[in-house]
Each structure stands twice: as C-alpha cells, then as structure tokens.
C-alpha cells in the first residue's frame, strides 16, 4: 500500500521501527553484559586474591565465560537482524528508486540515473556497518560513567571530562569535514556523469582524436575533487589523531588517578582496574563514531538525495484499467516541448487518425517530426492542448498497461543487453510464437536465423554486435511485437538497404490490414505511395494535412517527388 507520507523514504524507514527497537533491545542487553568484565575484575582483585579461594575463582570464571558466550550470540543475532533489515529495505525501496530515477531522467535527460541505485547501496551498507552500532551504543556512555562515579567521584569526574573532550572532537570533526566532503561528493558525481556521457561515444572520440582533450577536462574536474577530499581527510586525520591521543591518555590517566586513590585508601585495586575498563567502554562509541565519520557523512548524503528523488518523482497513482485501445487518435491544439523546457517545438497542431490509417509525416529537418513522435507515444507530455487515444487523454492511461498496445521505433534505435529474442519480446514473458511472428512481419526472420545463435544470439550492450541496419530492423520487430493498436515509426528506413526497405513497406501494409493506426515520420517519400494521409510539418506547425491524393493534387511537386524513388527528400518540396 502506498504511503501518504510526503517523504516516501522516511515512511519506509519508519516501517522498520520494530526492527530498530529490537536492535536497540539487543544493544541494551549486550551493553549490560559488558559490565561483566568490571564485576569479574572487582571480585578477582578484592575477593579471590585476598581469600585465595580457587573454587570462587573457578565459579567466577565459568560465569564470565557463559556471559561472554551469550554476548557473542547476541552480537551475532544483532548483526543478522541488521543485515536482513538492510536487504528488506533495499527490496522494498529498490523498485521505487529505480522508477523514480527513470522518471527524473526521462523528464530532464540529465544526470546519471544509476546514481540513485548507488545511493541505495550506500545506505544499505551503512545499516550493516559499525557507524550505526555506535549510535545504538552511545546512550550507554552516561551509564558507564555513572558506574564509575559509584566507584569513586574523582574517577567519575575524570571520565566525564575525557568523554566531554571526545564529544567536542566529534563535533569539531563534523564542522571541519562536512562541507568539503559534501562538495567533493557533488563534484565527483558531476565529473563521473560527464565522463560517462562522453565515453559512451567512444568511436567518435577515437576517430577524431578527442581523447586527450576530454581526458584533460575530466582531470581538471577530478583535481578539484581530490583537493576537497584531501582537505577533508587532513582535517579528519588531525581530529582522529587528537581523539586517539585523548582516549589513550584518559585510559592511562585513570589508572594513575586510581593508583593514587588506592595509595590514599580511597579505592580498592579492583575498583582501579574496573574504572579503567568502564571508561574504555564509555569512550568506545564516541571514538567509533569519529572513526566511521566519513561513511556516516556519505550515508547521510545518500539519504538526503534519495529522499529528494522520491519526493520530486513520486510514483504514479493507480489508474482504472482501460480496455485495449482501438487506435483513434485526436490532437487538439497540441503543444510539445522538451522535458524541462518551456520553448515549444510542436506548436498548436490539431489532427485526427482512425484505426487502420497510415499517416506519413514529412517535413524538413528540425520541423518537429521526432518531437511529434515522442508526443504520440507519451514520452513528451503536452505543454498545452490535448492528445487523446480512444477519447482518453494519453497521460491518463496506465503506462504499464498501455505499453503492450503501442509500438515505437525511435530515430536512434536503442537495443539492450540480452538476446535478440529478449529484445523483440521487450524483456517480458517469452512467447516464441509471437516473437517469430513479429520478426516475420518486420521481414527480419531470415536475417536472424543467419546470426550465430539465431534468436538466442547475445547482441551486447546497445546492440553493438549488430550493424545499424540490423539494429533498426530488430527495433521494428520489437515495435510490431504483439498486437499494437498504435504504431509510431521515426525514420524507420534511415539505415535500410533495398531489401530492408521492401520489408518495411510490406510490414506497413500488414499493419493497415490488422487495423493498427500508424504514423511514419520520414524523409524518404516512397512511403507516401502506400499512405492514407500525409502530414507536412514546418517549424513545428502543420503546413498541410489530409488524404494523400488530395495533398498530391494540391501539391504536384510533392507527387512528382514521391515517385522519384526512395532517396527523394522533402527539402525539395519545402524549397519549392
């Protein structure tokens, strides 16, 4: 059930309140049992050595071994609980974080979508690390100090001063390192994102000798990261050294003070040893917190980024399931802009299409064809106006339910790591009959059979194992998979040879017979021969739209260009 909390991360962590209470209870018992060494030392020094009773020593030792075994078992259980809780947190949040990261990247096309998943891993690892245990053990420091006060007020005062100094050093560590570490993490993320986006174009970089320049830009940014990290590390090292000096001095100093009190008959030898052990336990959480401060700051930053991500990209609310669309498309004064921009690319267009209708969308470069294609499949939401599919606003459809009824082939075909069959099936439940049917409709079945492992051939990340034409034809098969009611193809024949072009024409005619509504954005005018309607775009607006024959009659030059062969381009008509 979806929480109504404005901060989904906080709500999810709150759901684990019982787990943290259990871990706190284990910590309570563990720290209570840690008083055993103190009691053991007191009894050995003050009773056994004075009475020389070996049986008492044996019984005390057996009790001590039992208590230590119980403490080790509780430590193991506590660690297991935290490990399982962190895994459950990851499983519960992983899907939300993945979806939110996807929605943000879809809306802005900036940043690294994988950063959020890394932040979730960072948070999960913190929950199983020593930094969190220091948080649970810290409340026991005053209790240990109280026991020291019971042994001797002077020892208690000494321990209180030592603890205050360590707390002050921990506070100084926060103030001195938080700002440079935060800025370093921000710059490191930006540098990694920039390097990743550039290195994905490795072929261009290699061909034009751009590696040195890009490396220099990255190294300049990385140098700034290293300076900030070094600054924070140097400060943390200084605080860490001061903390270690204070802790060691305190543990040795309390022995010296205890010895002085023993000589003055104000304390027993057992009390002196017990005070030293108790002070070590009291100072341990503070010392541990300082030692793990960097990971704590990193986890805190990850938590803040995840909270902001989940709040800014909330999950889509559950929608009423609609039946399979028939393919009626209606745009009314539709305005489209790139996500995050208010500058219209498609400017107030209105048109309609019926099932079984093939619409060829033509126009010069930068006329808005690809932008309209993104709007037709819901990738770009309307900036103004409306776009309806079967009378329902496209944005109102549940994307998971609508997706199988849409076919989309973008201009830059993106295939994913996996097999040919998995890509055609859109990585859903595998149905071999439908996969082969889609490949046959796209005219790519025989080509696939000639691949090393046929449909089970791994294509590598981005489909790099395939040629541009092969990627485009497999992308077309993916668009035709199932029974799409609306198919949008953006430059589907840009990389096709003559045989591929013929297969595309056959696939389009097959879609018409299946009563699918098809929009084809193209520069090649040979597709107009089988189109039912033609839409001409110019500067984001519709220059002309209507039945193909009517458009040809009103624009004879276009009719002549459409018959000139597959290489004819609409720029000729636009110039005319």
Residue, then its C-alpha position, 0 to 999 in steps of 0.5 A: x500500500x502506498x504511503x501518504x507520507x510526503x517523504x516516501x523514504x522516511x515512511x519506509x524507514x519508519x516501517x522498520x521501527x520494530x526492527x530498530x527497537x529490537x536492535x536497540x533491545x539487543x544493544x541494551x542487553x549486550x551493553x549490560x553484559x559488558x559490565x561483566x568484565x568490571x564485576x569479574x575484575x572487582x571480585x578477582x582483585x578484592x575477593x579471590x586474591x585476598x581469600x585465595x579461594x580457587x573454587x570462587x575463582x573457578x565459579x567466577x570464571x565459568x560465569x564470565x565465560x557463559x556471559x561472554x558466550x551469550x554476548x557473542x550470540x547476541x552480537x551475532x543475532x544483532x548483526x543478522x537482524x541488521x543485515x536482513x533489515x538492510x536487504x528488506x529495505x533495499x527490496x522494498x525501496x529498490x523498485x521505487x528508486x529505480x522508477x523514480x530515477x527513470x522518471x527524473x531522467x526521462x523528464x530532464x535527460x540529465x544526470x546519471x540515473x544509476x546514481x540513485x541505485x548507488x545511493x541505495x547501496x550506500x545506505x544499505x551498507x551503512x545499516x550493516x556497518x559499525x557507524x550505526x552500532x555506535x549510535x545504538x551504543x552511545x546512550x550507554x556512555x552516561x551509564x558507564x560513567x555513572x558506574x564509575x562515579x559509584x566507584x569513586x567521584x574523582x574517577x567519575x569526574x575524570x571520565x566525564x571530562x575525557x568523554x566531554x573532550x571526545x564529544x567536542x572532537x566529534x563535533x569539531x570533526x563534523x564542522x571541519x569535514x562536512x562541507x568539503x566532503x559534501x562538495x567533493x561528493x557533488x563534484x565527483x558525481x558531476x565529473x563521473x556523469x560527464x565522463x560517462x556521457x562522453x565515453x559512451x561515444x567512444x568511436x567518435x572520440x577515437x576517430x577524431x582524436x578527442x581523447x586527450x582533450x576530454x581526458x584533460x577536462x575530466x582531470x581538471x574536474x577530478x583535481x578539484x575533487x581530490x583537493x576537497x577530499x584531501x582537505x577533508x581527510x587532513x582535517x579528519x586525520x588531525x581530529x582522529x589523531x587528537x581523539x586517539x591521543x585523548x582516549x589513550x591518555x584518559x585510559x592511562x590517566x585513570x589508572x594513575x588517578x586510581x593508583x593514587x586513590x588506592x595509595x590514599x585508601x580511597x579505592x580498592x585495586x579492583x575498583x582501579x582496574x574496573x574504572x579503567x575498563x568502564x571508561x574504555x567502554x564509555x569512550x568506545x562509541x564516541x571514538x567509533x563514531x569519529x572513526x566511521x565519520x566519513x561513511x556516516x557523512x556519505x550515508x547521510x548524503x545518500x539519504x538526503x538525495x534519495x529522499x529528494x528523488x522520491x519526493x520530486x518523482x513520486x510514483x504514479x497513482x493507480x489508474x482504472x484499467x482501460x480496455x485495449x485501445x482501438x487506435x483513434x487518435x485526436x490532437x487538439x491544439x497540441x503543444x510539445x516541448x522538451x522535458x524541462x523546457x518551456x520553448x515549444x517545438x510542436x506548436x498548436x497542431x490539431x489532427x485526427x487518425x482512425x484505426x487502420x490509417x497510415x499517416x506519413x509525416x514529412x517535413x524538413x529537418x528540425x520541423x518537429x517530426x521526432x518531437x511529434x513522435x515522442x508526443x504520440x507515444x507519451x514520452x513528451x507530455x503536452x505543454x498545452x492542448x490535448x492528445x487523446x487515444x480512444x477519447x482518453x487523454x494519453x497521460x491518463x492511461x496506465x503506462x504499464x498497461x498501455x505499453x503492450x498496445x503501442x509500438x515505437x521505433x525511435x530515430x536512434x534505435x536503442x537495443x539492450x543487453x540480452x538476446x535478440x529474442x529478449x529484445x523483440x519480446x521487450x524483456x517480458x514473458x517469452x512467447x516464441x510464437x509471437x516473437x517469430x511472428x513479429x520478426x516475420x512481419x518486420x521481414x527480419x526472420x531470415x536475417x536472424x536465423x543467419x546470426x550465430x545463435x539465431x534468436x538466442x544470439x547475445x547482441x551486447x550492450x546497445x546492440x553493438x554486435x549488430x550493424x545499424x541496419x540490423x539494429x533498426x530492423x530488430x527495433x521494428x520487430x520489437x515495435x510490431x511485437x504483439x498486437x499494437x493498436x498504435x504504431x509510431x515509426x521515426x525514420x524507420x528506413x534511415x539505415x535500410x538497404x533495398x531489401x530492408x526497405x521492401x520489408x518495411x513497406x510490406x510490414x506497413x501494409x500488414x499493419x493497415x490490414x490488422x487495423x493498427x493506426x500508424x504514423x511514419x515520420x520520414x524523409x524518404x517519400x516512397x512511403x507516401x505511395x502506400x499512405x492514407x494521409x500525409x502530414x507536412x510539418x514546418x517549424x513545428x506547425x502543420x503546413x498541410x494535412x489530409x488524404x494523400x491524393x488530395x495533398x498530391x493534387x494540391x501539391x504536384x511537386x510533392x507527387x512528382x517527388x514521391x515517385x522519384x524513388x526512395x532517396x527523394x527528400x522533402x527539402x525539395x518540396x519545402x524549397x519549392 
